[in-house]
């Protein structure tokens, strides 16, 4: 049982490192409307943003997809 717990802790630590490296290596996106840089860590404003990614620009309030492009109404 102890080896299982050690493996789970080690696996979780490796997964956390991989996720953090992915976040910090990602290029900085900019709002397609006003050019404001978007944050690397985001706070979803809706369920859709939480599930599929996306941003709300802090400067102009535009709804953007996960790639920083303005979403159609």
KASULRA-V264206 format. One record per residue. RES is the residue in one letter. SS is DSSP state (helix for helix, strand for strand, loop for the rest). OMEGA is omega in radians with two decimals (999 if undefined). Layout:
RES&SS&OMEGA / RES&SS&OMEGA
This chain:
X&loop&-3.12 / X&helix&3.13 / X&helix&3.08 / X&helix&3.14 / X&helix&3.11 / X&helix&3.11 / X&helix&3.13 / X&helix&3.12 / X&helix&3.13 / X&helix&3.12 / X&helix&3.10 / X&helix&3.12 / X&helix&3.11 / X&helix&3.12 / X&helix&3.13 / X&helix&3.12 / X&helix&-3.14 / X&helix&3.13 / X&helix&-3.14 / X&helix&3.10 / X&helix&3.10 / X&helix&3.14 / X&helix&-3.06 / X&helix&3.12 / X&helix&-3.13 / X&loop&3.12 / X&loop&3.13 / X&loop&3.10 / X&loop&3.08 / X&strand&3.09 / X&loop&-3.13 / X&loop&3.14 / X&loop&-3.02 / X&loop&3.09 / X&loop&3.12 / X&loop&3.08 / X&strand&3.13 / X&loop&-3.10 / X&loop&3.09 / X&loop&3.08 / X&loop&-3.04 / X&loop&3.05 / X&loop&-3.10 / X&loop&3.13 / X&loop&-3.13 / X&loop&3.09 / X&helix&-3.13 / X&helix&3.10 / X&helix&3.13 / X&helix&-3.10 / X&helix&-2.97 / X&helix&-3.12 / X&loop&-3.14 / X&loop&-3.05 / X&strand&2.86 / X&strand&-3.08 / X&loop&3.14 / X&loop&-3.09 / X&loop&-3.04 / X&loop&3.10 / X&loop&-3.14 / X&loop&3.04 / X&strand&-3.07 / X&strand&3.07 / X&loop&-3.07 / X&loop&3.14 / X&loop&3.10 / X&loop&3.12 / X&loop&-3.13 / X&strand&3.12 / X&loop&3.05 / X&loop&-3.13 / X&loop&999
